[in-house]
Amino acid sequence: MTAPRARVRRLTLSRFRSYSAAQIEVADGPVVLTGPNGAGKTNILEAVSLLSPGRGLRRAALDAFAQAGGDGSWAVAAHVEGALGPVDLGTGSDASRPDGSTRRCRIDRESVSSANAFLDHLKVVWLTPEMDGLFTGPPADRRRFLDRLVLAVDASHGTRVNALERALRSRNRVLEDGGDNRMLSAVEHELAELGVAVAAARLETVQRLAGEIAAHADETSPFPHADIALDGALERMLTDAPAVEVEDRYRALLQDNRPRDRAAGRTLEGPHLCDLVVAHGPKGLPAARCSTGEQKSLLIGLALSHARLVTAMQGLAPVVLLDDVVAYLDAERRSGMFAALKALGAQVWMTGADPSAFAALDGAERFTVSPGAVNRSV
């Protein structure tokens, strides 16, 4: 039986990116947005991605969302069928207010503290062309990718990661300023708690995702299954010791490393340095050594597995955003992805320049995007 799914029924943009005003209303089919490069297709997906915590699928600065030539105000609103029923979500900034440089969020027109509250209603996951170099890029890119995976199944993870980053900055500053041992011990106490909590959440998600991948690894699929693991000191400790013990061990490590870390100007051990290790399952080859096409297929397969995991854990399929993913797939992989998405049952928003690339996608709701406008295709 197909799980319930979160659905964006109506999306309204006001002075957002290239759109003065635009509205899209959709029913039950996958949403396909086609048009020439630069028309604004990705802007629409980015707007949907802002119905979740963070800076959206482009990781843009807040002032980048406002339409050029305006006063800096912008808004994204959506009517959603979510985990708790129909709801109106909204986010944006109002340049006329004293807090105009702050992103504000609303649920049913009532202000909420942050976009974290949106997670009670829906989860949004995405793939973009910028992720194509994930396996060959720096570990920081893979940690960021991993944290988005965790956030979809653990709504508190983003708050913990932000707190961890603040604690790391505090320790580095105290080390640089020559703070006394009592001050360092206080900072390290908090850092150990946060670091182990973040590492444990990442490890649990990777283990669950590995199980989901293994459960489908024998299926006929054009996307090879990935072998995944975490490489990090705390993560290794957590595989054979309880969290409380790992916290104590990490505090002791931080204390022992103070001279080295002070000389380096940074903290040299911790979850801020872990890496997501990915390999091509059938070949047993590190993903970084695979061909460009194999890496793309691995990434798509990993994203599909994660969407299945979110559905299984949350009881609600996420909204899936695929930006310019279909164009680079051959006919077999394209059909395989469409079949996998149909089996998942999620609402999917896809972009591409060529409408014919989506010809085999049954029941799609098709829109044509031109600069500043989006219209239902005839």
C-alpha positions as CSV (number, residue, x, y, z in Angstrom):
1,M,0.0,0.0,0.0
2,T,1.4,3.4,-1.0
3,A,2.1,5.7,1.9
4,P,0.4,9.1,2.2
5,R,2.4,11.9,0.7
6,A,2.9,15.6,1.4
7,R,1.7,17.7,-1.5
8,V,2.1,21.3,-2.4
9,R,-1.3,22.2,-3.9
10,R,-0.7,25.9,-4.6
11,L,2.6,27.8,-4.8
12,T,2.5,31.6,-4.8
13,L,5.6,33.8,-5.4
14,S,5.8,37.5,-4.8
15,R,8.8,39.5,-5.9
16,F,10.9,36.3,-5.7
17,R,13.9,36.0,-7.9
18,S,12.7,36.5,-11.5
19,Y,9.0,36.6,-10.6
20,S,7.1,39.7,-9.8
21,A,4.1,37.5,-9.1
22,A,3.3,33.9,-10.1
23,Q,1.0,31.1,-8.9
24,I,1.0,27.4,-9.7
25,E,-1.9,25.1,-8.8
26,V,-1.4,21.4,-9.1
27,A,-3.4,18.2,-8.6
28,D,-2.0,14.8,-8.1
29,G,0.5,14.1,-10.9
30,P,4.2,14.8,-11.0
31,V,5.0,18.5,-11.8
32,V,7.1,19.1,-14.9
33,L,8.5,22.6,-15.6
34,T,10.1,23.1,-19.0
35,G,11.6,26.1,-20.7
36,P,14.8,27.5,-22.0
37,N,17.9,27.8,-19.8
38,G,17.7,31.0,-17.7
39,A,13.9,31.1,-17.8
40,G,13.4,30.7,-14.1
41,K,12.7,27.0,-13.7
42,T,15.1,26.4,-10.8
43,N,13.7,29.5,-9.1
44,I,10.4,27.7,-8.7
45,L,12.1,24.6,-7.2
46,E,14.1,26.9,-4.9
47,A,10.9,28.4,-3.7
48,V,9.5,25.0,-2.8
49,S,12.8,24.1,-1.0
50,L,12.3,27.1,1.3
51,L,9.3,25.3,2.8
52,S,12.0,23.6,4.9
53,P,14.8,24.8,7.2
54,G,18.0,26.3,5.8
55,R,18.9,28.4,2.8
56,G,17.2,26.4,0.1
57,L,18.6,24.2,-2.7
58,R,21.1,26.9,-3.8
59,R,22.2,27.8,-0.3
60,A,21.7,31.4,-1.2
61,A,22.1,34.5,1.0
62,L,18.8,36.0,2.2
63,D,19.1,39.1,0.0
64,A,19.4,36.9,-3.1
65,F,15.8,35.9,-3.0
66,A,14.4,39.3,-3.7
67,Q,13.6,40.4,-7.2
68,A,16.2,42.7,-8.7
69,G,15.2,46.3,-8.7
70,G,12.7,46.0,-5.8
71,D,13.0,47.1,-2.2
72,G,14.3,43.7,-1.0
73,S,11.0,42.3,0.1
74,W,9.9,38.8,-1.1
75,A,7.5,36.1,-0.2
76,V,6.8,32.4,-0.9
77,A,3.5,31.0,0.1
78,A,2.1,27.5,-0.3
79,H,-1.1,25.6,0.4
80,V,0.0,22.2,1.5
81,E,-1.6,18.9,2.3
82,G,0.8,17.7,5.0
83,A,1.2,15.4,7.9
84,L,-1.4,17.3,10.0
85,G,-3.8,18.0,7.2
86,P,-4.3,21.1,5.0
87,V,-2.1,24.0,6.0
88,D,-0.9,27.3,4.6
89,L,2.9,27.9,4.9
90,G,4.7,31.1,4.2
91,T,8.1,32.6,4.3
92,G,9.8,35.8,3.2
93,S,11.1,39.1,4.3
94,D,9.5,42.6,4.5
95,A,12.0,45.4,3.9
96,S,9.6,47.9,5.5
97,R,9.9,46.3,8.9
98,P,12.8,46.9,11.4
99,D,13.6,43.2,11.0
100,G,13.4,43.3,7.2
101,S,16.7,41.6,6.8
102,T,15.4,38.5,8.6
103,R,13.6,35.6,7.1
104,R,10.1,35.3,8.7
105,C,7.9,32.2,8.7
106,R,4.2,31.7,9.1
107,I,1.9,28.7,9.5
108,D,-1.8,29.5,8.9
109,R,-0.9,33.2,9.0
110,E,0.5,32.9,12.5
111,S,4.2,33.7,13.0
112,V,6.5,30.9,14.0
113,S,10.1,31.1,15.3
114,S,11.7,29.5,12.3
115,A,11.3,27.2,9.3
116,N,12.0,24.3,11.6
117,A,8.2,24.4,12.4
118,F,7.5,23.5,8.7
119,L,9.0,20.0,9.4
120,D,5.8,19.1,11.3
121,H,3.9,19.3,8.0
122,L,6.2,18.1,5.3
123,K,9.8,17.2,4.3
124,V,11.4,18.4,1.2
125,V,14.4,16.7,-0.4
126,W,16.2,17.5,-3.6
127,L,18.9,16.8,-6.2
128,T,20.6,19.6,-8.2
129,P,23.3,19.7,-10.8
130,E,25.6,21.3,-8.2
131,M,25.6,18.0,-6.4
132,D,27.3,16.2,-9.4
133,G,30.7,16.7,-7.9
134,L,29.7,15.5,-4.4
135,F,31.9,12.4,-4.4
136,T,35.0,14.2,-5.7
137,G,34.6,17.4,-3.8
138,P,35.8,18.3,-0.2
139,P,34.4,16.4,2.8
140,A,32.5,19.6,3.9
141,D,30.2,19.2,0.9
142,R,29.4,15.6,1.9
143,R,28.8,16.6,5.5
144,R,26.4,19.2,4.3
145,F,24.7,16.7,2.1
146,L,24.6,14.2,5.0
147,D,23.1,16.7,7.4
148,R,20.2,17.4,4.9
149,L,19.6,13.6,4.8
150,V,19.5,13.5,8.6
151,L,17.3,16.6,8.9
152,A,14.6,14.9,6.8
153,V,14.2,12.2,9.5
154,D,15.3,14.1,12.6
155,A,13.8,17.6,12.9
156,S,16.2,18.6,15.7
157,H,19.3,17.9,13.8
158,G,19.8,21.3,12.2
159,T,19.5,23.0,15.6
160,R,22.2,20.7,17.0
161,V,24.5,21.2,14.1
162,N,24.2,25.0,14.4
163,A,24.9,24.8,18.2
164,L,27.9,22.6,17.5
165,E,29.3,25.1,15.1
166,R,28.9,27.9,17.7
167,A,30.6,25.8,20.3
168,L,33.5,25.0,18.0
169,R,33.9,28.8,17.3
170,S,33.8,29.5,21.0
171,R,36.5,27.0,21.8
172,N,38.8,28.2,19.0
173,R,38.3,31.8,20.2
174,V,39.1,30.9,23.8
175,L,42.2,29.0,22.7
176,E,43.3,32.0,20.6
177,D,42.7,34.4,23.4
178,G,44.6,32.3,25.9
179,G,41.6,31.6,28.1
180,D,42.1,29.8,31.4
181,N,41.6,26.0,31.8
182,R,38.3,26.5,33.7
183,M,36.8,28.4,30.8
184,L,38.1,25.9,28.3
185,S,36.6,23.0,30.3
186,A,33.2,24.6,30.3
187,V,33.2,25.1,26.6
188,E,34.6,21.6,26.0
189,H,31.9,20.1,28.2
190,E,29.2,21.6,25.9
191,L,31.2,20.8,22.8
192,A,31.4,17.1,23.7
193,E,27.7,16.8,24.4
194,L,26.8,18.5,21.1
195,G,29.5,16.7,19.1
196,V,28.4,13.2,20.2
197,A,24.7,14.1,19.6
198,V,25.5,15.2,16.1
199,A,27.7,12.2,15.4
200,A,25.2,9.8,16.8
201,A,22.4,11.2,14.6
202,R,24.5,11.0,11.5
203,L,25.6,7.5,12.3
204,E,22.0,6.3,13.0
205,T,20.8,7.8,9.7
206,V,23.6,6.3,7.7
207,Q,23.0,2.9,9.3
208,R,19.3,3.1,8.5
209,L,19.9,4.3,5.0
210,A,22.4,1.5,4.4
211,G,19.7,-1.0,5.6
212,E,17.2,0.6,3.1
213,I,19.8,0.3,0.3
214,A,20.5,-3.3,1.2
215,A,16.9,-4.2,1.2
216,H,16.6,-3.1,-2.5
217,A,20.1,-4.0,-3.7
218,D,19.0,-7.1,-5.5
219,E,16.2,-5.4,-7.4
220,T,16.6,-4.8,-11.1
221,S,17.4,-1.1,-11.3
222,P,19.4,1.1,-13.7
223,F,20.9,2.9,-10.7
224,P,23.6,0.9,-8.9
225,H,23.3,0.6,-5.1
226,A,25.8,2.4,-3.0
227,D,27.8,1.2,0.0
228,I,27.9,4.0,2.5
229,A,29.7,4.5,5.8
230,L,31.0,7.3,8.1
231,D,34.7,8.0,8.6
232,G,35.3,9.9,11.8
233,A,36.8,9.4,15.3
234,L,33.6,9.9,17.2
235,E,31.6,7.8,14.8
236,R,34.0,4.9,15.3
237,M,33.8,5.2,19.1
238,L,30.0,5.2,18.9
239,T,30.0,1.8,17.2
240,D,31.2,0.0,20.3
241,A,30.6,2.4,23.2
242,P,27.5,4.2,24.7
243,A,27.1,7.9,24.0
244,V,27.9,8.9,27.6
245,E,31.2,7.1,27.5
246,V,32.1,8.7,24.2
247,E,31.3,12.1,25.6
248,D,33.8,11.5,28.4
249,R,36.5,10.3,25.9
250,Y,36.0,13.2,23.6
251,R,36.3,15.7,26.5
252,A,39.5,14.1,27.5
253,L,40.8,14.2,23.9
254,L,39.9,17.9,23.7
255,Q,41.8,18.6,26.9
256,D,44.8,16.7,25.8
257,N,44.8,18.4,22.4
258,R,44.7,22.0,23.7
259,P,48.4,22.8,22.9
260,R,48.1,21.3,19.4
261,D,44.8,22.9,18.6
262,R,46.0,26.3,19.9
263,A,49.0,26.1,17.6
264,A,46.8,25.1,14.7
265,G,44.2,27.7,15.4
266,R,41.4,25.2,15.2
267,T,39.9,22.1,16.7
268,L,41.6,19.1,15.0
269,E,39.3,16.3,16.2
270,G,35.5,16.1,16.1
271,P,32.4,15.5,14.0
272,H,33.1,18.7,12.0
273,L,35.8,16.6,10.2
274,C,33.9,13.4,9.6
275,D,33.3,12.2,6.0
276,L,30.6,10.3,4.2
277,V,32.3,7.4,2.4
278,V,30.4,6.2,-0.7
279,A,31.3,3.3,-3.0
280,H,29.8,1.7,-6.1
281,G,28.2,-1.4,-4.6
282,P,28.3,-3.8,-7.5
283,K,31.9,-2.8,-8.4
284,G,33.3,-2.3,-5.0
285,L,34.9,0.9,-6.3
286,P,35.1,4.2,-4.4
287,A,32.6,6.6,-5.9
288,A,35.3,9.2,-6.5
289,R,37.0,6.8,-8.9
290,C,33.8,6.0,-10.9
291,S,33.0,7.6,-14.2
292,T,31.0,10.8,-14.3
293,G,27.9,8.9,-15.5
294,E,28.3,6.3,-12.7
295,Q,28.6,9.0,-10.1
296,K,25.4,10.6,-11.3
297,S,23.6,7.2,-11.2
298,L,24.9,6.5,-7.7
299,L,23.7,9.9,-6.5
300,I,20.2,9.3,-8.0
301,G,20.0,5.9,-6.5
302,L,21.1,7.3,-3.1
303,A,18.5,10.0,-3.3
304,L,15.7,7.5,-4.1
305,S,16.8,5.3,-1.2
306,H,16.7,8.2,1.1
307,A,13.3,9.2,0.0
308,R,12.1,5.7,0.7
309,L,13.7,5.9,4.1
310,V,11.9,9.2,4.9
311,T,8.6,7.6,3.8
312,A,9.1,4.6,6.0
313,M,10.2,6.5,9.1
314,Q,7.8,9.4,8.8
315,G,4.8,7.5,7.3
316,L,4.6,10.3,4.8
317,A,6.4,10.6,1.5
318,P,8.4,13.7,1.1
319,V,8.2,16.3,-1.7
320,V,11.0,15.5,-4.1
321,L,12.7,18.2,-6.2
322,L,14.8,17.2,-9.2
323,D,16.5,20.1,-11.0
324,D,17.7,19.3,-14.5
325,V,18.3,15.6,-13.6
326,V,16.4,13.9,-16.4
327,A,18.2,15.5,-19.3
328,Y,21.4,13.6,-18.8
329,L,19.9,10.2,-18.5
330,D,19.5,7.7,-21.3
331,A,16.1,6.3,-22.1
332,E,16.6,3.2,-19.8
333,R,17.6,5.2,-16.8
334,R,15.0,7.8,-17.4
335,S,12.2,5.1,-17.5
336,G,13.8,3.5,-14.4
337,M,13.7,6.8,-12.5
338,F,10.1,7.5,-13.5
339,A,9.1,4.0,-12.3
340,A,10.9,4.4,-9.0
341,L,9.3,7.7,-8.4
342,K,5.9,6.3,-9.2
343,A,6.5,3.4,-6.7
344,L,7.6,5.9,-4.1
345,G,4.4,7.8,-4.4
346,A,5.9,11.1,-3.6
347,Q,5.0,14.4,-5.1
348,V,7.8,15.2,-7.5
349,W,8.7,18.6,-9.1
350,M,11.1,18.3,-12.1
351,T,12.7,20.7,-14.4
352,G,14.3,20.4,-17.9
353,A,14.8,22.3,-21.1
354,D,13.3,19.7,-23.4
355,P,9.7,18.7,-22.9
356,S,10.2,15.5,-24.9
357,A,12.5,14.2,-22.1
358,F,9.3,13.8,-20.0
359,A,7.1,12.2,-22.7
360,A,7.1,8.8,-21.0
361,L,6.0,10.3,-17.6
362,D,2.3,9.4,-17.3
363,G,-0.1,11.8,-15.7
364,A,2.3,14.7,-15.4
365,E,1.2,18.2,-14.8
366,R,3.2,20.2,-17.3
367,F,4.1,23.9,-17.2
368,T,6.0,26.1,-19.6
369,V,8.3,28.6,-17.9
370,S,9.4,31.8,-19.6
371,P,11.2,34.8,-18.0
372,G,8.9,36.0,-15.2
373,A,6.0,33.8,-16.1
374,V,4.8,30.2,-15.7
375,N,1.8,28.8,-17.6
376,R,0.2,25.4,-17.8
377,S,1.2,23.7,-21.1
378,V,-1.5,22.9,-23.6
